[in-house]
Amino acid sequence: MQTVLIVVHLIIVLALIGVVLLQRSEGGLGLGGGGSGGVAGFMTGRGQANALTRATAILAALFFATSLMLAILSHRSAAPKSILDTGAPQTSGQPAKQPTGADNLLDTLRQQQDRVPATAPAQPATPAQPAIPDAPQSR
């Protein structure tokens, strides 16, 4: 449904662009311009203005309608999600714990931190000395 509506929307957009370009511009530089060239013989003055104005209004109304329908369809397909509903992935060795009403986010994070083993290797207890850069020295 949404794909068909997008295709119809794009056809309306292209038709609207074409109809706007066919209209007579104030500066005389448009495609529908008067004088010598363009599509001046396509329709005569007043009839051209009425038909193109009416076509522009109809295409603009269709453009707004399809835009609104696409927005509504997009809103309905996007379900609201909470970051609290999706926690850290559970490993297969640990059973999944169901949250209770008394637990809050801070307690949950503390429990997860207690379960994570320390992976950093033990460092020797020597005082750290500042590193001396290896720069050439003048004598």
Disulfide bonds with the S-S distance in Angstrom:
none
